[in-house]
């Protein structure tokens, strides 16, 4: 076990502490809800204190049983854990019901941070393929996003949510909404890994005291099959990553996590078996400045979650989701 007190923390804009690394709970289409819950149970006992959940992962009830067992057995108290979850796209107009259901399933009483999972209500069913399209999908709308966000602000007022998070945002979308929010977002979850570093977004968030949370920090070799394309780069297989791992006598996954931590992001890796080693990345020797510089050269603009299933009628392709030319594609009220 790793003593949780030795794991460094970040401080959110209001001064609240959050562990510098969290356990993800997305099992993709490869890991069952029971296996994810087992990893959470083992993770708590190994020293993990931050858990990143989501309604659409389909496993919050199983994870909640793991939380409840840990509470009942006196392994941890509720206040020892930082529990995050997300509003899925089909609940943007009924956030309170989504939040209450997650709290019930997770058996946690309140949520430490509630995220808007995607910035538009474009729903897709679980386990769909890459060609799935919902005819009701539409481009980003400032007013629709603000409506969803204000529902979470009301839950903060009610005491059910402590912090608000946003996810899968771009700089143009952030520019369109941040000045209109009563309660600032505490964190933003984004795809961040050595071959997709998003330096401009990272700098943007840090200047605004929004903590960058890195999902897929290892390059997610076990991501959903629909998100795997032949041209994708496997971060951990690059010779530079292999060499650094050899120098530290560790797996390249640990190098990815150390790099994520040392650049000021909060990684949320998931592993059924290697969660103790992942947590240890936060408390063992750091990468050298030279190694950090080497990894900085590995940027390949290698976005792995392209989001094709969220496209609306009239969109060209997945690039339209990410505002790559600095304009929010298709938005009529921006």
N, C-alpha and C positions, 0 to 999 in steps of 0.2 A: 504493500500500500504506500502511496505517496501522501504525505501530510498536506491536507488542503491549505493549511496556513502558510506553506512554503510556495504555493503557486502565486505568482504576481497577479495584480489586479490592474484594470484600467478604471478610470473615474469618468462617469458620464457627465454631461454638461451641468447637472445640478449637484455634483459631488458624490453621488451614490457609486459604490464600488461594484464591479462586475469581474469575475475571473477572466484571465486573459486568453483562455482557451475553453471551448465547449464541445460537448459530445453531440454530433448530429444524430438524427433518428430516421433519416430517409433510407429505407431498405431497398429502394428501386423496385424492380420486378424480380429481384434475385434473392431477397432475404425476407423471411416470413415475419409477421408482427410479433410472434412469440420469440423469435430469435432476437429481434430488436429489443424487446422488453427484457430478455435475458442479459443482453449487453448493458442495458441501463442499470439493472440490478447489480451486476458485477462492477459496473463503472462507479456507482455510488460507493461501494465498499472499497474500491481501489483509490478513491480520493476525488473523483469528478464531482463538481458542484454546479456546473452550468449545463443545461440540456436544451437543445433546440428542437422543438416539436412543430407539428403542423397538422391541421385537421385533415388535409387531403392525403396524408401519408397512410391513413387507415389503420393506425396502430395506437392511438392515444389511450384507448381503454385498457389495452394490455400494458402500456407504459405506466398508466395510473396505478395499476395493481402493484407494479414494482415500487413506485413511490410510496404507496400506502404500506407495503410490507416493511420498507425501510423506516418509515415513521413509527409504525407500531412496534418494531423491534428495537427502537431507540438508536438506530445507526446514525440517523440525522434527524434534525427538526425541520419543519417546513421552511423556516426562515434561513436555514443553512443553504438552501438550494436557490438558484436563479433559474426559473423556468420560463421559457419563451414558447409562444405558439403563433399561429398565423390564421388570418381570415382567408378562406379560399374564394375563388372567383365567383362562385354561385351564391355567395352570401354577402356581397358588397352592400346590398340594400337592407340587410338584416344582421348587422354586426353583433348586436347584443345577444341574439339567439346563438350565433356561432361561438361567441366568447363563453357564454354560460355552458354550452355543451362541452367545449374543450375543458373548462374548469371541472365540470362533473366527471368527464372521462379521465382526466389526469388526477383527480382527487386531490387538488392542490389548493382550493379555497380562493385563490386569486392568481393572476398571471403577472410575472415580473416585467415581461415585455410582450406586447401584442403587435404583430406585423401585418401590414397589407401585403399579402404574398406576391401578387402581381398588380401593377398599377391600372389595370383595366379588368372589367368583369367578363372576360372571354373564357368561358368554361370548356374544359375537355374532360371526358370520363377517364377513370383509372385504366391503365394498361392499354390505352389507345395507340394506334400506330402513327407514324410521322405524317401521314396524309389526311388524318382526321381534321375536319373543319366544322365548326359550329356556325350555322347560318345566321345566328344572332350576334356573332362577334362584331366588334366595331373598334375603331381607333381610340386612342387615349382622349379623354375629356377632362379638362380642368375641373368643371363643376361636379362631375360624377366622382372624381377622385376626392374632392373636398368634402362631398357628402359622406363618403365612407370614412374619411379621416375624422370628421366631426363626430361621427358616432363613437369612434374610439375615444376621442376627447371626453365625451360624456361618461364613458366607462371609467376613465381616470378620475373624473369628479366623483363617481359613485364608489370608488375604492376597489373595483374589481381588477383594474389594470394599473400598474405602477409606471410603466414607460411605454412610449409608442415607437414602433419601428417601421421602416419602409424597406422595400426590397425590389430588386430588378429595375431600379430607376436609372435614368440617364441625366446628364447635366442639363439639357434643355427642359426635361420634365421637372427637375428640381427647381430650376430657375422660375418655372411657371407657377409653382405652388408654395414654395417655402415662405414667402412673405405674407401669405394668406392664412397661415396656421396659428392658432391661439397657443397651442402647446407644441414646442419644437420637437422634432423627432430625435430620439436619443441615439439611434443606430440605423445603419443601412446595410442590408445583406446584398452582396454582389458576388458574382463569379470572379474569383481571384486565385490565380496559381502562377507558377513561374513562366509558363508560356502564354499567359493572358493576364498581364500585370495591371492594366487600367490605371496607369500613373496619373493621368489628368483627373479622373474621377476621384482617386485616392486623395490627391492634393485638395480638391474642391471640398470633400467631406471634412478633412482635418481642419481646414481654415474655419469651417462653420461648426466646429465642435460636435460633429456627428461621427460616432464611432464606426469605422468600417469593419464589417463582419464578413469574413471570407468563406463562402461556401465552395465546395469542390476544391479544397486547398491542395489536394494531392493530384489534381487533374482527373479525378474520378474514373479510374479504369473500369469500375463496375456500375457506371451510370446506365439509365434505361437504354435498351437496344435502339430505340428510335432516335436517340441522340448521338449515335456512333456513326461516323462517316469515314470513308477511306483516307481522306486528307487530314484527319485529326492527328495532332502530335501527342505522343505519350510522354508527358513531362518527366516521369521518373526513369524512363529508359534512355534519356539523353546522356551521352558520355560524360558531360560535365557534372551532371547530378550523380551519376554513378561514382565518379572520382571523388567528389566531396563526401559522399556516403562512406566510401572506403577509408578515407582519411579519418573519419570520426567513428569508424567501426559500427555503423548503424545502417538501417534500411534507408533508401532514398526518401521514403515517406517522412522520416524524421527530419531530413534536410528541408523538405518542403515546409514542414511546420515551424522549424526554427527560423527559416527565411520569413515566413508570414508574420511571426511574432516580432522579429527584429525590425520589420518595416512598419510596425505599429498597427497591424490588423489583428483581428480576433478570429482565428481559424476554428471551424466546427467540423472536424473530421468524424467519420463514422467507421467503426470496425467491430465486427462480432468478436474477434479474438485478440486484437492488438491494442486494446484501449489503454492498458497500463503503460505500454511503451509510448503511445501517443501523448499521454499526459506528461510523461517524464520529459518530453521534448521541451517543456516549459521551465524545467528546473535543472537541466544538465547544461554542459558547456555550450557556449554560443558559437555560431559560425564566425570566422574571421572576416575582417573588412575585405580582404581579397576574395574570399569565397562569396560574400554578398555581392561584390562587384561582378564576379563571374556569372552569378545567377541573373543579375540585371541585364546581361547580354542575351538572355534566352527568350526574350519577348518575341512571340510569333503571331500576335493578334489571333490566337487560337481559341476563339469562343467555342465552347463545347455545348452549352445549352442555347441553341439557336432560337427555339420557341416557335417553330413552324405551326404547331397546333393552335396557336393563338391568333393566327392571321385572319383578317376580315376580308370580305368580298371587295375586290378592287385593289388590295395590297399586291405589290409586285412579288416580294419574297421576304424571307425572314429579316433581311437587312432593314426593312421598313419598321421593325419593332424597336430598333436601337438608335434611331435618330443620328445616324453616322455623319450626316452633313450639317449637323447643328440645328436642324429644324424638326419639330415633332410631326411626323408623317401623318397626314389625314386629320389632324386635330382642327375642329371648327370653332373652338372657343378659347384658343390659346392666345 
